[in-house]
Structure formats: C-alpha cells, structure tokens
C-alpha cells in the first residue's frame, strides 16, 4: 500500500485550508481503532475529515459520513469533550519537510488557539495527539512509554515534543544541477536508492514516478546516466519543488496507486536555460490545470479500497477457518451418532432371539456357548450366543435387556442426529455464501462479510468481547440482474438478505428459486401483475441461482421454484433456513451464468 508522503500531505493540507478554514467542529466520531473523523461546518456546507494513524494507511483527508453505529472509543470521547463547538482556525505544518500537521482550535476565528491536535503521518509511528495551550499532552491515539521509546515517549500530562529532526539535505530550487548531481552520484548506486538516501521529503512512490517520467529506470546505476539524462531528471526534480512551492497539484490514479504530480512526458519540449545556477528552469505547474477530482477524493477512494481489501481478506479467512473447525466437529459428531444408530438397528434381532430362546428352553443344556434354533417364520437355523455361566432363562433375560438398551439408544440418538444435521445444513448455507465471496470487488462485499460475521456472533458461533452491532438502517444491496424478457432478478448475498428477500421483499406475483437440497442463495424473479415469465427467464433465473450456490462449479444443478406464499420458515429455524411446497424443478447451468 502506498503511504502518504510529504508531497501528498502538502497537497491535501493545501486543499483543506482552501475549503475548510475556518470551520466549526460539530462532532467527533471514531470509525475504528485507527481512524477518527471530525464533522466540520463552514458557511458553504458540512463534511467529515478523517485523521488516521493506521500503520500503513495513515492520512488526513475528507472522508465519507460514518455509519450509524454507537461510538464506544475513549479517545474520540475525550476529543469530543474538549473540542466540540470550537472553531478549526489553522491546519499548518509544525516545521518544514516534516509530516506533522497542527490542527488549531479556538473559540472563534482570529482568537488565539486553545487546543492543538497534532496529526503525525509517519507510517508505523503515526499518532494523533491533543495538547492544551500549555503544550501538555491531554490525550493521544496511543501512548508511548519510556520502555517503548527512550527517544520520544508520549504520555498524558507530559510536554509534547516534536519528532527528532531529519538529518538529510533539504531540497531547494536554488541548488545547481552540478551540486545536485554530485550529491546523488558521489557514491555509485541505484538511482532510486541514492535519491532517497540523500534528500528529505522523498518517498519511494514519488522517486520512482519522477525517474520514470524522465524515461529512466529507477534500478539503473547512477554511473550509467549521460549528461542529457541528468538534465531530464533534474528538470523533473525542479518541477516537483515548484509544485510544492506554488501548491499546484494534479491528482490521478496510477497502476501502482496514485500521484498528486502530473509529470511532464519524456518527449515534451524542454524549457530553455535561464541562468547559470540552474541548467534548466522547472516547467511551470500553473500550465497544468487541476482535474475534476480532488486530492481528497483520490486519497479517500484509494485508502478506503485498500483497507477494505485487507479487512475483507482477514475477515473472510477468520470466518472460513471458524466454519471449517465447527463443521469438522459437527460432522464427527454426526458420524458417531450414525454409528450408534447402526448398532441399535439390531435391537429387533435381539428381541427375536430372546423370544426364540424362551420358546425352546428344553433344548438348552449346561455348558453351551451357543445354541442353534429354527426361526419362527422361515425355520432357518438361528445361532444364538450364550453365556456358559447362565441358564437359558438368564441368557434370554440378558438378551432382552440388550434389546431394551439399544432401543432406548435409538430413541435418544435420532433427535440428536437430526439436530446436528440441521446445524450442519445451516453452516453449509453460510459456507456457500462465503464461497461466492472469493475476492473483494466493492463495499457491498465487505458489508456482506460483516453481516455474516454478525450472524455467527448472534448464533453464538463467534465470541467477540468488543463486538459492536452493525448499522441496522444500512441499505441491503442484493445481487441484481435482468432476465432476457427484462424482468428483475434479485439474489441474496447471505442469510440475512435471504430472509429479507423471501419474507419481506417478495410479493404474490413473484417466483422464488433455490437449489434443490444444496446450500445456496435465495433468488426472487420479480413479476408484475398479469405478466408471465418465459422459459428463457426461468432458465436464466435457474442458472443464476445455481451459480450462487455450493454447486456453482457443476455442469447442471437441480433448481426448484415456487410462489413465495408456499415458502415457510419453521418455528425456531436459523437464518436463511426455509421449507417449501408445490415446487417445480428446472435444471440450472451455473457455467452459463453471466456473473
């Protein structure tokens, strides 16, 4: 993930100052353990600014409105208590070339700042720290003890200290090409590495894009550059510095991430020399107008997507592992119950043997280990094992007792096996929903996973001490498709959506689809009064229903469909589990589904 570097931080703060100063702080909300959002209102509108100290995605930018979930974090509560109602009057760097921003709050614009909220955007060392006028730390996102850092501990009640000063050279527009080239090539090495080592304010992403814009290889050695190539690269260097000086940025997405600098193309005409100190003047960034999207939109979109991908992968792995473990235990338990039922299947045989022995007591003799007697009906010989220490009646009684024990076992085990099988069917339904979510594509995928996680928590399969329920008012986004005749087909993404689709969304005119005795999603073909679905529509719905099931990799899958009024949820049934009647069958072809 591309980190926020000094250039990006300068660009985003420049935009924030232009649009959000001064602003009244109306609300503070902490989205997660790494991000707090400030609700600001200006004369022109209201918005949220995200401050994140995420170890790989630390940033400050305008973000989306937070979900309607109660905020239970202590840090945001402390910020809310101290800053609510105050005016944000300044967003300023604490010192040149540092990635530390000072957000200053006062009673009203023009008055001295009462509070300073320092956002340290420094990778894994990022933090957000609140201090009062006396520069004492009031609260921070995470405290750093003296044991953790002897250089710069951060503790409440202690004076706030800036990060240690950087020691690398400061980039400057007044530096000559010869001096700049000498500094970079003094010790031969990779061009990218030498640039990063010798100047502050640079990042890997910035340096790589700068070098590539000069049609050079970031990995090539500094010894391999000719004078013309050095001039090309120096031109980009000056262009970057002038963009910083004039606060003129042009954000855009790149294959590797994003960029806030619109680099000149290698074949563009070069500017003419202007003086002896600089061999080339930088290109004028004022000639490059800002695109429609802002730095805030680029950052919010990029980091939201990247973090969602990480959260999606971690959450899917967690849920998959949990389901696999629980299902393995349940299947083992089910097999044990089945074995006990197979053993109890001989209960009737034991009763018939005991009856046969009691009817033929005269054939028993002391010391017999077994006795062969003709069956009552077939008259075929039946061999009955005997205990030599017991007489015929005692042996018969022992066999009767074994018959009763096996009979009681069968009565006890059958409902237990049914309950375990019902639980397995439910979890396989959840597993089928997870199997469709192989990769992250959009925020709906992450919401679907969150709903599955919440469902497993509510069903007591997951134990999460700091669990916070999701936004109950969040819109449900079904999979939506259109049949060949133009009818809408809705497909649930998980059990919560399946229940919503079947029992709240469906009308009497619709058709309900599900794979036959195979875990999968519920599907609803929306029909208007008086309309009839064609065979192509039914086949399309069956194909899609089969695709969103556990049998999605099969060639043909049996799919049932019926009217929603014939679909029922048994009392006490788990989410997504239903029974149906008056169904018809159509064979779905998941491989032909357009998903």
GUTOR-399311 format. One record per residue (C-alpha): x, z, y. Coordinates in Angstrom, 3 decimals, m for minus. Layout:
// GUTOR-399311
- x/z/y
- X/Z/Y
...
// end
This chain:
// GUTOR-399311
- x/z/y
- 0.000/0.000/0.000
- 1.338/m0.959/3.418
- 1.965/2.149/5.568
- 1.156/2.408/9.266
- 4.414/1.785/11.090
- 5.364/2.335/14.717
- 4.177/m1.138/15.750
- 0.762/m0.711/14.135
- 0.396/2.778/15.605
- 1.254/1.440/19.062
- m1.298/m1.358/18.675
- m4.131/0.895/17.506
- m3.472/3.515/20.203
- m3.432/0.793/22.857
- m6.911/m0.308/21.761
- m8.178/3.263/21.509
- m7.012/4.089/25.018
- m8.687/0.991/26.419
- m12.071/1.683/24.807
- m12.367/5.403/24.090
- m10.865/7.181/27.094
- m12.349/9.315/28.391
- m14.877/10.300/25.703
- m16.897/13.362/24.822
- m16.322/14.887/21.383
- m19.743/15.405/19.834
- m18.996/16.096/16.189
- m16.203/16.662/13.680
- m16.642/15.712/10.024
- m14.092/15.848/7.210
- m14.650/12.993/4.751
- m12.228/14.246/2.101
- m9.137/16.402/1.820
- m7.064/13.829/3.735
- m9.348/12.461/6.454
- m11.198/13.989/9.387
- m13.492/11.983/11.658
- m14.187/12.616/15.345
- m17.519/11.462/16.793
- m16.861/10.275/20.361
- m19.311/9.174/23.004
- m18.417/7.150/26.073
- m20.527/5.556/28.779
- m20.724/2.429/26.606
- m21.517/3.832/23.188
- m20.710/6.148/20.310
- m18.302/5.821/17.394
- m16.105/7.609/14.889
- m12.311/7.830/14.965
- m10.608/8.637/11.667
- m7.488/10.788/11.565
- m5.902/10.632/8.121
- m2.865/12.428/6.758
- m3.082/10.663/3.383
- 0.434/10.497/1.838
- 0.320/6.691/1.514
- m2.505/5.766/3.911
- m2.012/7.985/6.967
- m3.595/6.371/10.018
- m5.653/6.710/13.177
- m8.368/4.122/13.748
- m12.069/3.641/14.385
- m13.944/4.156/11.119
- m17.408/3.898/9.646
- m20.064/6.578/10.007
- m19.571/9.328/7.403
- m22.062/9.869/4.568
- m24.863/12.406/4.838
- m23.143/14.982/2.684
- m22.588/18.565/3.874
- m19.064/19.155/5.190
- m17.594/22.202/3.426
- m13.967/21.925/4.575
- m12.419/24.737/6.600
- m10.134/22.503/8.683
- m12.983/20.481/10.185
- m14.935/23.667/10.845
- m12.030/25.054/12.878
- m11.680/21.795/14.822
- m15.417/21.737/15.462
- m15.381/25.311/16.721
- m12.545/24.705/19.206
- m13.129/21.127/20.380
- m16.869/20.418/20.324
- m18.203/19.412/23.727
- m14.771/18.832/25.245
- m13.527/15.518/26.611
- m10.809/13.458/24.982
- m8.677/12.600/28.002
- m5.442/11.230/26.538
- m4.024/9.503/23.455
- m0.289/9.499/24.082
- 2.923/9.346/22.049
- 4.922/12.558/22.204
- 8.211/10.666/22.597
- 9.469/7.055/22.403
- 9.655/5.470/18.948
- 8.040/8.469/17.253
- 4.933/8.154/15.057
- 3.355/11.283/16.515
- 0.297/10.977/18.756
- m1.019/13.695/21.061
- m4.802/13.684/21.481
- m5.505/15.887/24.505
- m8.842/17.611/25.144
- m10.039/19.081/28.433
- m13.313/20.385/29.845
- m13.716/17.164/31.792
- m11.579/14.156/32.786
- m8.972/14.916/35.417
- m8.535/18.582/34.407
- m5.539/19.988/32.503
- m5.656/19.707/28.717
- m6.821/22.848/26.927
- m6.097/21.652/23.390
- m3.641/19.257/21.774
- m4.428/17.586/18.449
- m1.196/16.129/17.098
- m1.560/13.311/14.560
- 1.728/12.869/12.713
- 1.566/9.483/10.963
- 4.709/9.802/8.858
- 3.964/8.804/5.276
- 4.047/11.683/2.810
- 4.971/14.054/5.646
- 1.837/13.219/7.663
- m0.194/16.036/9.159
- m2.795/16.824/11.815
- m2.120/19.931/13.879
- m4.182/21.656/16.577
- m2.453/23.709/19.273
- m3.677/25.504/22.370
- m2.191/25.373/25.863
- 0.491/27.851/24.820
- 1.731/25.375/22.160
- 0.926/27.775/19.309
- m0.493/26.263/16.133
- m4.168/27.228/15.761
- m4.890/25.223/12.604
- m3.460/22.292/10.672
- m4.418/19.998/7.845
- m1.842/21.625/5.581
- 0.622/24.384/6.330
- 4.308/24.036/5.517
- 6.047/27.283/4.637
- 9.704/28.048/5.230
- 10.284/27.734/1.486
- 8.878/24.212/1.546
- 10.872/23.155/4.611
- 13.607/25.198/6.265
- 13.967/22.487/8.923
- 10.409/22.470/10.265
- 7.875/24.943/8.889
- 4.315/24.603/10.207
- 2.351/27.855/10.232
- m0.652/29.058/12.214
- 0.357/31.319/15.069
- 3.826/29.796/15.282
- 5.059/27.450/18.066
- 4.581/23.767/17.360
- 7.841/21.842/17.045
- 8.228/18.087/17.106
- 9.750/16.349/14.068
- 13.558/16.068/14.112
- 14.772/13.319/16.437
- 15.676/9.957/14.967
- 19.358/9.021/14.970
- 19.186/5.233/14.588
- 19.747/2.898/17.516
- 16.856/2.230/19.890
- 15.669/m1.418/20.015
- 15.965/m2.811/23.517
- 15.107/m6.043/25.292
- 18.330/m5.762/27.281
- 20.568/m5.818/24.210
- 22.555/m9.045/23.859
- 22.470/m11.299/20.835
- 26.167/m10.662/20.124
- 25.788/m6.869/20.182
- 22.596/m7.019/18.102
- 24.188/m9.349/15.543
- 27.332/m7.217/15.384
- 25.343/m4.071/14.677
- 23.377/m5.707/11.854
- 26.256/m7.593/10.207
- 29.049/m5.013/10.645
- 28.692/m4.024/7.003
- 27.627/m7.088/4.973
- 24.430/m6.600/3.032
- 20.864/m7.738/2.626
- 19.360/m8.869/5.911
- 16.227/m6.791/5.399
- 18.152/m3.649/4.464
- 20.634/m3.885/7.325
- 17.870/m4.242/9.902
- 16.058/m1.180/8.549
- 19.253/0.878/8.457
- 20.422/0.189/11.992
- 17.309/0.478/14.181
- 14.455/2.904/14.525
- 10.809/1.906/14.766
- 11.001/m0.621/11.921
- 9.201/m0.840/8.610
- 9.663/m2.945/5.511
- 6.489/m4.949/6.175
- 7.461/m5.653/9.794
- 11.034/m6.665/8.963
- 10.012/m8.916/6.070
- 7.395/m10.723/8.172
- 9.854/m11.051/11.042
- 12.548/m12.577/8.824
- 10.142/m14.926/7.053
- 8.766/m16.146/10.380
- 12.304/m17.317/11.132
- 12.276/m19.261/7.830
- 14.851/m16.911/6.291
- 14.977/m14.935/3.051
- 14.782/m11.138/3.508
- 17.058/m10.703/0.469
- 19.843/m13.014/1.663
- 23.139/m11.602/2.818
- 23.985/m11.281/6.493
- 27.171/m13.276/5.762
- 25.121/m16.355/4.854
- 23.443/m16.841/8.271
- 24.694/m19.550/10.606
- 24.533/m19.217/14.430
- 21.270/m21.137/14.666
- 19.605/m18.826/12.121
- 20.825/m15.758/14.000
- 19.276/m17.169/17.163
- 15.988/m17.849/15.358
- 15.836/m14.280/14.078
- 16.884/m12.772/17.414
- 14.081/m14.695/19.106
- 11.570/m13.010/16.788
- 13.196/m9.656/17.494
- 12.731/m10.103/21.243
- 9.211/m11.387/20.737
- 8.345/m8.216/18.818
- 9.775/m5.989/21.552
- 7.869/m7.798/24.281
- 4.633/m7.467/22.300
- 5.249/m3.715/22.227
- 6.094/m3.587/25.927
- 3.013/m5.583/27.005
- 0.654/m4.107/24.384
- m0.372/m7.570/23.286
- m1.176/m7.736/19.602
- m2.912/m10.224/17.364
- m4.051/m8.563/14.123
- m4.649/m10.534/10.941
- m4.686/m10.102/7.201
- m1.712/m11.345/5.178
- m1.248/m11.882/1.415
- 0.719/m8.616/1.285
- m1.552/m6.594/3.602
- m1.933/m7.061/7.337
- 0.037/m7.762/10.502
- m0.560/m6.957/14.164
- 2.025/m9.506/15.363
- 1.356/m13.240/15.438
- 4.851/m14.546/14.733
- 5.932/m17.973/16.044
- 6.205/m20.637/13.373
- 9.723/m21.732/12.375
- 9.165/m25.270/13.643
- 7.852/m24.250/17.065
- 9.834/m25.372/20.101
- 12.301/m22.706/21.154
- 12.392/m21.356/24.733
- 15.331/m22.265/26.946
- 18.156/m19.823/27.658
- 17.628/m17.784/30.814
- 20.693/m15.615/31.277
- 23.971/m14.640/29.682
- 22.870/m11.289/28.303
- 20.132/m12.775/26.133
- 20.833/m16.089/24.468
- 17.087/m16.684/24.086
- 14.087/m15.386/26.001
- 11.303/m13.994/23.830
- 8.175/m16.059/23.507
- 5.518/m14.873/25.892
- 2.921/m12.882/23.913
- 0.425/m13.423/26.721
- 0.099/m17.008/25.465
- m1.283/m15.679/22.145
- m4.867/m14.502/22.752
- m6.359/m11.764/20.638
- m8.580/m12.975/17.801
- m12.164/m11.845/17.338
- m11.220/m8.964/15.038
- m9.525/m5.895/16.438
- m6.693/m3.767/15.126
- m9.289/m1.077/14.362
- m11.324/m3.427/12.174
- m8.234/m4.635/10.328
- m6.970/m1.102/9.632
- m10.373/0.290/8.659
- m11.073/m2.606/6.315
- m7.621/m2.619/4.738
- m7.210/1.109/4.123
- m10.825/1.653/3.090
- m10.430/m1.092/0.494
- m7.043/0.107/m0.739
- m8.082/3.756/m1.015
- m11.346/2.777/m2.689
- m9.352/0.805/m5.253
- m7.196/3.841/m6.014
- m10.174/6.187/m6.201
- m12.051/3.670/m8.363
- m9.188/3.355/m10.861
- m8.670/7.129/m11.075
- m12.377/7.905/m11.379
- m13.011/5.204/m13.972
- m10.071/6.450/m16.046
- m11.337/10.042/m15.786
- m14.879/9.105/m16.823
- m13.724/6.812/m19.632
- m11.432/9.486/m21.066
- m14.162/12.106/m20.888
- m16.714/9.839/m22.569
- m14.274/8.863/m25.310
- m13.467/12.513/m26.055
- m17.103/13.642/m26.092
- m18.251/10.673/m28.151
- m15.473/11.203/m30.692
- m16.584/14.820/m31.202
- m20.242/13.880/m31.421
- m19.587/11.107/m33.941
- m17.548/13.504/m36.071
- m20.413/15.989/m35.945
- m22.912/13.268/m36.841
- m20.826/12.216/m39.847
- m20.698/15.835/m41.024
- m24.479/16.103/m40.793
- m24.890/12.817/m42.669
- m22.641/14.074/m45.465
- m24.699/17.251/m45.746
- m27.884/15.188/m45.905
- m26.398/13.073/m48.669
- m25.616/16.268/m50.574
- m29.127/17.581/m50.029
- m30.559/14.309/m51.304
- m30.016/15.699/m54.844
- m32.394/18.604/m54.246
- m35.275/16.946/m56.138
- m32.929/16.130/m59.025
- m32.037/19.818/m59.352
- m35.729/20.783/m59.438
- m36.495/18.271/m62.200
- m33.513/19.544/m64.226
- m34.696/23.139/m63.885
- m38.228/22.150/m64.940
- m36.837/20.269/m67.920
- m34.722/23.242/m68.995
- m37.636/25.683/m68.695
- m39.780/23.393/m70.859
- m37.127/23.269/m73.573
- m35.839/26.834/m73.803
- m35.906/26.640/m77.612
- m33.104/24.051/m77.633
- m30.679/26.321/m75.808
- m28.005/28.126/m77.824
- m25.475/30.752/m76.662
- m22.119/29.354/m75.535
- m23.469/25.938/m74.493
- m21.646/24.368/m71.500
- m24.279/21.656/m71.142
- m27.474/20.519/m72.745
- m28.943/17.029/m73.176
- m32.741/16.830/m72.936
- m35.144/13.843/m72.805
- m36.643/13.082/m69.383
- m40.362/13.812/m68.978
- m41.219/10.245/m67.946
- m38.507/7.904/m69.199
- m37.433/10.031/m72.185
- m33.861/9.052/m71.424
- m31.351/11.832/m72.114
- m30.557/14.022/m69.113
- m27.344/16.073/m69.273
- m27.727/19.471/m67.548
- m24.539/21.532/m66.912
- m24.885/25.193/m67.896
- m23.117/28.455/m67.172
- m21.964/29.891/m70.538
- m22.344/33.454/m69.233
- m26.083/32.984/m68.558
- m29.005/32.322/m70.843
- m31.387/29.385/m70.468
- m33.780/31.135/m68.091
- m30.959/32.383/m65.861
- m29.453/28.871/m65.751
- m32.847/27.440/m64.768
- m33.238/30.061/m62.041
- m29.773/29.226/m60.666
- m30.685/25.527/m60.567
- m33.987/26.350/m58.814
- m32.060/28.392/m56.236
- m29.667/25.496/m55.603
- m32.671/23.206/m55.154
- m34.158/25.539/m52.510
- m30.823/25.828/m50.669
- m30.375/22.064/m50.462
- m33.998/21.640/m49.379
- m33.573/24.167/m46.557
- m30.318/22.452/m45.520
- m32.056/19.112/m45.265
- m34.862/20.580/m43.136
- m32.301/22.217/m40.826
- m29.858/19.298/m40.600
- m32.306/16.452/m39.964
- m33.305/17.600/m36.428
- m29.674/18.435/m35.647
- m28.599/14.949/m36.648
- m31.432/13.440/m34.586
- m30.355/15.446/m31.515
- m26.714/14.426/m31.914
- m27.683/10.784/m32.404
- m29.846/10.926/m29.281
- m26.888/12.313/m27.335
- m24.623/9.581/m28.726
- m27.154/6.905/m27.710
- m27.276/8.323/m24.179
- m23.488/8.473/m23.777
- m23.118/4.967/m25.185
- m25.557/3.860/m22.498
- m23.258/5.431/m19.888
- m20.265/3.856/m21.611
- m21.922/0.435/m21.385
- m22.362/0.856/m17.609
- m18.683/1.767/m17.306
- m17.544/m1.195/m19.397
- m19.062/m3.608/m16.873
- m17.069/m1.973/m14.051
- m13.658/m3.228/m15.074
- m12.182/m3.771/m11.597
- m13.031/m2.781/m8.045
- m14.757/m5.516/m6.048
- m16.768/m3.785/m3.343
- m18.012/m0.397/m2.178
- m21.067/m0.689/m4.446
- m18.754/m0.485/m7.464
- m17.309/2.802/m6.225
- m20.788/4.131/m5.425
- m21.897/3.217/m8.953
- m18.990/5.186/m10.420
- m19.755/8.143/m8.146
- m23.382/8.119/m9.332
- m22.237/8.063/m12.973
- m19.903/10.976/m12.291
- m22.678/12.918/m10.580
- m24.988/12.226/m13.514
- m22.410/13.535/m16.013
- m21.937/16.641/m13.869
- m25.669/17.262/m13.784
- m25.864/16.751/m17.564
- m23.066/19.351/m17.994
- m20.524/16.938/m19.464
- m18.187/17.367/m16.486
- m17.331/20.631/m14.781
- m16.191/20.223/m11.163
- m15.760/23.515/m9.248
- m15.688/21.895/m5.781
- m18.464/19.425/m6.583
- m20.466/18.093/m3.632
- m23.615/16.127/m4.371
- m23.760/12.595/m3.030
- m25.944/11.319/m0.240
- m29.486/11.284/m1.652
- m30.571/8.878/1.095
- m27.927/6.296/0.238
- m29.436/2.885/m0.396
- m29.486/1.737/m4.013
- m27.874/m1.665/m4.437
- m28.995/m3.306/m7.666
- m27.344/m6.424/m9.034
- m29.431/m9.247/m7.571
- m29.763/m12.755/m8.968
- m32.137/m15.692/m8.610
- m33.661/m17.480/m11.595
- m33.932/m21.299/m11.808
- m37.516/m21.099/m10.506
- m36.492/m18.910/m7.574
- m37.670/m15.521/m8.913
- m35.590/m12.442/m8.114
- m33.866/m10.645/m10.986
- m32.769/m7.029/m10.425
- m30.350/m5.263/m12.786
- m29.441/m1.575/m12.656
- m25.800/m0.586/m12.344
- m26.141/2.833/m14.016
- m28.757/5.206/m15.449
- m29.870/6.437/m12.048
- m30.544/2.880/m10.927
- m32.136/2.027/m14.288
- m34.712/4.780/m13.821
- m35.269/3.756/m10.213
- m35.750/0.145/m11.241
- m38.106/0.825/m14.149
- m40.280/3.623/m12.821
- m40.257/3.181/m9.028
- m39.437/m0.407/m8.159
- m41.350/m2.228/m10.912
- m44.920/m3.453/m10.359
- m47.602/m4.510/m12.826
- m46.746/m8.184/m12.295
- m43.045/m7.880/m13.191
- m41.298/m8.238/m16.564
- m38.903/m5.606/m17.897
- m35.859/m6.591/m20.013
- m33.424/m4.658/m22.202
- m31.124/m5.418/m25.107
- m32.643/m4.535/m28.497
- m31.158/m1.255/m29.786
- m27.957/m1.966/m27.825
- m26.846/0.156/m24.849
- m27.137/m1.735/m21.588
- m28.750/m2.015/m18.165
- m32.438/m2.317/m17.416
- m33.428/m5.625/m15.824
- m36.543/m6.491/m13.842
- m37.839/m10.002/m13.261
- m39.884/m9.831/m10.047
- m43.068/m11.887/m10.207
- m45.767/m12.306/m7.606
- m49.485/m12.124/m8.447
- m50.609/m15.323/m10.102
- m47.123/m16.601/m10.929
- m45.805/m17.175/m14.449
- m42.174/m17.191/m15.490
- m40.958/m20.381/m17.132
- m38.905/m20.420/m20.326
- m35.792/m21.101/m18.245
- m36.486/m17.973/m16.182
- m36.932/m15.836/m19.299
- m33.749/m17.261/m20.788
- m31.828/m16.633/m17.559
- m33.056/m13.015/m17.451
- m32.138/m12.543/m21.115
- m28.657/m13.983/m20.542
- m28.022/m11.645/m17.619
- m29.432/m8.620/m19.467
- m27.147/m9.359/m22.419
- m24.187/m9.745/m20.063
- m24.760/m6.274/m18.580
- m24.800/m4.611/m21.999
- m22.386/m3.360/m24.598
- m22.676/m6.722/m26.396
- m21.530/m8.783/m23.415
- m18.752/m10.437/m25.447
- m21.095/m11.631/m28.224
- m22.419/m15.157/m28.597
- m26.073/m14.174/m28.997
- m27.796/m10.865/m28.274
- m31.430/m9.921/m29.014
- m33.200/m9.000/m25.773
- m36.697/m7.520/m25.579
- m39.051/m7.921/m22.649
- m42.424/m6.424/m21.857
- m44.541/m5.336/m18.938
- m43.329/m2.245/m17.058
- m46.551/m0.363/m17.875
- m45.506/m0.373/m21.535
- m42.187/1.356/m20.816
- m42.192/5.156/m21.047
- m39.737/7.991/m20.612
- m40.199/10.669/m23.319
- m40.501/14.246/m22.127
- m37.062/15.762/m21.688
- m35.282/12.410/m22.130
- m31.927/11.928/m20.430
- m31.483/9.487/m17.525
- m31.896/5.838/m18.453
- m33.414/6.560/m21.881
- m36.853/4.999/m22.473
- m39.209/3.814/m25.219
- m41.350/0.691/m25.053
- m44.047/m1.196/m26.934
- m45.707/m4.615/m27.081
- m42.298/m6.197/m26.652
- m41.269/m9.768/m27.320
- m37.806/m10.972/m28.222
- m35.643/m13.693/m26.702
- m32.019/m14.313/m27.628
- m29.664/m13.794/m24.713
- m26.401/m15.705/m24.332
- m24.070/m13.493/m22.283
- m21.289/m16.096/m22.317
- m23.509/m18.421/m20.267
- m24.425/m15.799/m17.673
- m23.306/m16.817/m14.154
- m21.991/m13.311/m13.404
// end
